[in-house]
Amino acid sequence: MTDSDEKREKKRQKKEKKVRKKQKQQQEQQEGATDKKNMQDLEEKQIEPIEQNEQEVTKVDHTRDDDNDDDDQGNHEDNDNDNSNTGGKRKRKRKRKRKTETEGEEQDDDNDVNVVNTLDTASAVQDTVFVEGIPFDATPDRVKEFFVTQGNMQPEDILDMRLPTWQDTGRLRGYGHVRFVSTPMYEKALTLSGKYLDRRYLTIAPSNAPGGGSSKMPTTLSLPAPS
């Protein structure tokens, strides 16, 4: 081999060595880039679960806060409902109390009215006689005259006369009530039962006696005592 050949061989080997070195550097760079990318991917994969966990923890915290807010609101609503129910119960109690008091007052008023009615009824029949057999053509003055003359009374001893009349003719219906100013006059009137007034005899009885005619109260003609 000549010297020129050796030089060319050396140059070729040297050039091949540079090419292999350059290829090796490029391969190392590519591998380094690949490793770096793999590391980045690995880091990202490791970071994503952490971020997800943080987001889930944050979400759980918000959920808990919302639940706590709902619980607080529910407690407030329950308290409001309790207060409302308590207020409603108090109002109902006050209404029942007022209703009971009103009913008691109405019952007292009814009792008072009943007492007054009883007193009025007792007063109406006190010293009052029921008279039957009065002539139909008689007048109230004639009936009054009968008690004055037959019972030796004064006109003022007769306090009131309730003598029913017929609505069409105005004539007496043959019976009535006569009230006297005192018990002695009332008792004296009872003794006149069986005596005649014109052509008919009279039946005189206490107005509250059975068969005394206390329930007969048609249209009446009252004759007040003279003043």
C-alpha positions in Angstrom: 0.0 0.0 0.0 1.3 3.3 -0.9 1.6 6.3 1.2 -1.2 8.0 -0.5 -3.4 5.1 0.0 -2.6 5.0 3.7 -3.5 8.7 4.0 -6.8 8.3 2.3 -7.6 5.3 4.6 -6.8 7.3 7.6 -8.9 10.2 6.4 -11.8 7.8 5.7 -11.4 6.2 9.2 -11.2 9.6 10.7 -14.3 10.8 8.8 -16.2 7.6 9.8 -15.2 8.2 13.4 -16.6 11.7 13.3 -19.8 10.5 11.7 -20.3 7.8 14.3 -19.5 10.3 17.1 -22.0 12.7 15.6 -24.6 9.9 15.3 -23.9 8.9 18.9 -24.4 12.4 20.1 -27.6 12.8 18.1 -28.8 9.4 19.5 -27.9 10.5 23.0 -29.8 13.8 22.5 -32.8 11.9 21.2 -32.7 9.5 24.1 -32.3 12.5 26.5 -35.2 14.2 25.0 -37.3 11.0 25.2 -36.3 10.5 28.8 -37.1 14.1 29.6 -40.5 13.8 27.9 -41.1 10.6 29.8 -40.2 12.3 33.0 -42.5 15.2 32.2 -45.3 12.8 31.4 -44.7 10.9 34.5 -44.7 14.0 36.6 -47.9 15.2 34.9 -49.4 11.8 35.6 -48.4 12.1 39.2 -49.6 15.7 39.5 -53.1 14.9 38.0 -54.1 12.5 40.8 -52.9 15.1 43.3 -54.9 17.8 41.7 -57.9 15.6 41.4 -57.6 14.7 45.0 -57.3 18.3 45.9 -60.4 19.1 43.8 -62.3 16.2 45.4 -61.3 17.4 48.9 -62.3 20.9 48.0 -65.6 19.7 46.6 -66.2 17.6 49.7 -65.4 20.6 51.8 -67.9 22.7 49.8 -70.5 20.0 50.1 -70.0 19.8 53.8 -70.3 23.6 54.0 -73.5 23.5 52.0 -74.8 20.7 54.2 -73.9 22.7 57.2 -75.6 25.7 55.7 -78.7 23.6 54.9 -78.6 22.2 58.5 -78.3 25.6 59.9 -81.1 26.9 57.7 -83.2 23.8 58.6 -82.5 24.4 62.3 -83.6 28.0 61.8 -86.7 26.9 60.0 -87.4 24.3 62.6 -86.9 27.0 65.3 -89.1 29.3 63.3 -91.7 26.5 62.9 -91.4 25.7 66.6 -91.9 29.4 67.4 -94.7 29.6 65.0 -96.3 26.5 66.4 -95.8 27.8 69.9 -97.3 31.1 68.9 -100.2 29.3 67.2 -100.8 27.2 70.3 -100.7 30.3 72.5 -103.2 32.1 70.1 -105.4 29.0 70.1 -105.2 28.9 73.9 -106.1 32.6 74.1 -109.0 32.0 71.6 -110.2 29.0 73.6 -110.0 31.1 76.8 -111.9 34.0 75.3 -114.4 31.6 73.8 -114.8 29.9 77.2 -115.2 33.3 78.9 -117.7 34.4 76.2 -119.6 31.2 76.6 -119.6 31.7 80.4 -120.8 35.3 80.0 -123.5 34.1 77.5 -124.5 31.4 80.0 -124.6 33.9 82.8 -126.7 36.2 80.6 -129.1 33.3 79.8 -129.3 32.5 83.4 -130.1 36.1 84.2 -132.7 36.1 81.4 -134.2 32.9 82.8 -134.3 34.4 86.3 -135.9 37.5 85.0 -138.4 35.5 83.0 -139.1 33.4 86.0 -139.6 36.5 88.1 -141.8 38.0 85.4 -143.9 34.8 85.3 -144.2 34.7 89.1 -145.1 38.3 89.1 -147.7 37.8 86.4 -149.5 35.1 88.3 -149.1 36.6 91.7 -152.4 37.7 93.1 -154.1 36.9 89.8 -157.3 34.9 89.3 -158.6 33.1 86.2 -162.3 33.8 85.5 -164.6 31.6 83.3 -168.3 32.0 82.4 -168.2 35.8 81.6 -171.2 36.7 79.4 -170.2 37.3 75.8 -172.1 40.6 75.7 -170.5 41.9 79.0 -168.0 44.7 79.0 -164.7 45.1 81.0 -166.4 47.8 83.1 -169.2 45.4 83.9 -166.7 42.7 85.0 -164.9 45.2 87.2 -168.1 46.3 88.7 -168.9 42.7 89.6 -165.7 42.4 91.8 -166.2 45.9 93.3 -169.9 45.3 94.3 -169.8 41.6 95.2 -166.4 41.6 96.9 -166.8 45.0 98.7 -163.6 46.3 97.0 -162.5 49.6 95.7 -161.9 50.2 92.0 -158.2 50.7 92.7 -157.9 47.3 94.3 -158.1 45.8 90.7 -154.6 46.3 89.3 -155.1 44.8 85.8 -157.6 42.9 83.7 -156.7 40.7 80.7 -160.0 39.8 78.9 -159.6 38.1 75.4 -161.9 39.3 72.7 -162.9 38.0 69.2 -161.0 39.7 66.5 -164.0 40.0 64.1 -166.6 41.3 66.6 -164.5 42.6 69.5 -166.8 40.8 72.0 -165.5 39.0 75.0 -164.6 35.4 74.7 -166.0 34.4 78.1 -162.8 34.1 80.2 -159.8 36.2 81.3 -157.4 37.1 84.1 -157.8 39.7 86.8 -154.9 40.8 89.0 -155.3 42.5 92.3 -153.1 44.9 94.2 -152.7 42.7 97.3 -153.1 39.1 98.5 -156.1 39.8 100.7 -158.0 41.2 97.7 -156.9 38.2 95.6 -158.2 35.8 98.3 -161.5 37.7 98.6 -161.9 37.4 94.8 -161.6 33.6 95.0 -164.6 33.5 97.4 -166.8 35.0 94.6 -166.5 31.8 92.5 -170.1 30.5 91.7 -171.8 33.9 91.9 -173.7 35.2 88.9 -172.8 38.0 86.5 -176.0 38.8 84.7 -177.3 35.4 83.5 -174.2 33.3 83.9 -172.3 32.2 87.0 -168.6 32.7 87.2 -165.8 30.1 88.0 -162.9 31.9 89.7 -159.6 30.0 90.4 -155.9 30.8 90.8 -154.4 31.5 87.5 -151.6 29.0 88.0 -154.0 26.2 89.1 -154.5 23.1 86.9 -157.4 23.9 84.5 -157.1 27.5 85.6 -156.7 28.6 81.9 -153.2 30.1 82.3 -152.3 28.9 78.8 -155.2 30.7 77.1 -153.7 34.0 75.9 -155.4 35.2 72.7 -155.9 38.8 71.8 -156.8 40.6 75.1 -158.5 43.7 76.2 -156.8 45.2 79.2 -158.4 47.6 81.6 -155.9 49.4 83.8 -156.9 50.4 87.3 -158.0 54.0 87.6 -155.5 56.4 89.0 
